[in-house]
Amino acid sequence: MSEFLLIVSELKINKQFYNVWQDTLGAFLSVMGPERFFKVLPLKLCDYDMNSLTFAQDSRSYLLTIMQSKLEKADIVFFVQQFLPLL
């Protein structure tokens, strides 16, 4: 499943299919859980210049919106380990 997630995440999506693509990634997140999902697709928010035209794609910041709508519950330890260092 991890390999398939990587393939789907690297697809170049047209504007008309963006919502379907986000829903697909959201389904992966729901099924795999946040720990396994973010091991395959880690956020790289601090690794790229925020003024870059490709920041959203390079840093995978688009995953934040998917996470907000698709993630129902997760272990608080996961969030502390993933997001506290970003602060």
C-alpha positions as CSV (number, residue, x, y, z in Angstrom):
1,M,0.0,0.0,0.0
2,S,2.9,2.3,0.7
3,E,4.3,2.1,-2.8
4,F,0.9,2.8,-4.3
5,L,0.5,5.9,-2.0
6,L,3.9,7.2,-3.3
7,I,2.8,6.7,-6.9
8,V,-0.6,8.5,-6.3
9,S,1.1,11.4,-4.4
10,E,3.5,12.0,-7.3
11,L,0.9,12.2,-10.0
12,K,0.6,15.5,-11.8
13,I,-3.0,16.4,-11.5
14,N,-5.1,18.7,-13.6
15,K,-7.2,21.3,-11.8
16,Q,-10.5,19.5,-12.6
17,F,-9.3,16.3,-10.9
18,Y,-7.6,17.9,-7.8
19,N,-10.5,17.3,-5.5
20,V,-10.7,13.6,-6.5
21,W,-6.9,13.3,-6.0
22,Q,-7.2,14.9,-2.5
23,D,-10.1,12.5,-1.6
24,T,-7.9,9.6,-2.7
25,L,-5.0,10.7,-0.5
26,G,-7.6,11.3,2.3
27,A,-8.8,7.7,1.9
28,F,-5.2,6.5,2.3
29,L,-4.8,8.6,5.4
30,S,-8.0,7.2,6.9
31,V,-7.1,3.6,6.1
32,M,-3.4,3.7,7.0
33,G,-3.6,6.0,10.0
34,P,-1.4,9.1,10.4
35,E,1.7,7.2,11.7
36,R,2.1,5.0,8.7
37,F,0.8,7.7,6.2
38,F,3.4,10.3,7.3
39,K,6.2,7.7,7.4
40,V,5.6,7.3,3.7
41,L,4.8,11.0,2.9
42,P,6.5,13.1,5.6
43,L,5.7,16.8,5.8
44,K,8.7,19.0,4.8
45,L,7.4,22.4,5.8
46,C,10.7,23.8,7.1
47,D,12.8,22.3,4.3
48,Y,11.7,24.8,1.5
49,D,11.4,28.5,1.1
50,M,7.8,29.5,1.7
51,N,8.1,32.1,-1.1
52,S,8.8,29.4,-3.7
53,L,6.2,28.9,-6.4
54,T,6.4,25.2,-5.8
55,F,6.3,25.3,-2.0
56,A,3.0,23.5,-1.6
57,Q,4.1,20.6,-3.8
58,D,7.7,20.4,-2.5
59,S,6.8,20.7,1.2
60,R,3.6,18.7,0.9
61,S,1.7,21.4,2.8
62,Y,-1.4,20.3,0.8
63,L,-1.6,17.4,3.2
64,L,-2.6,19.7,6.0
65,T,-6.0,20.4,4.4
66,I,-6.5,16.7,3.7
67,M,-5.6,16.0,7.3
68,Q,-8.0,18.5,8.6
69,S,-11.0,17.0,6.8
70,K,-10.1,13.3,6.8
71,L,-8.4,12.5,10.1
72,E,-10.9,11.7,12.8
73,K,-8.7,10.7,15.7
74,A,-5.0,9.9,16.3
75,D,-2.7,9.4,19.2
76,I,-1.6,12.7,20.8
77,V,1.9,11.4,21.0
78,F,2.0,11.3,17.2
79,F,1.0,15.0,16.9
80,V,3.5,16.1,19.5
81,Q,6.3,14.3,17.7
82,Q,5.3,15.5,14.2
83,F,4.1,19.1,14.8
84,L,5.7,20.4,18.0
85,P,9.2,20.6,16.4
86,L,7.7,22.7,13.6
87,L,6.6,25.3,16.1
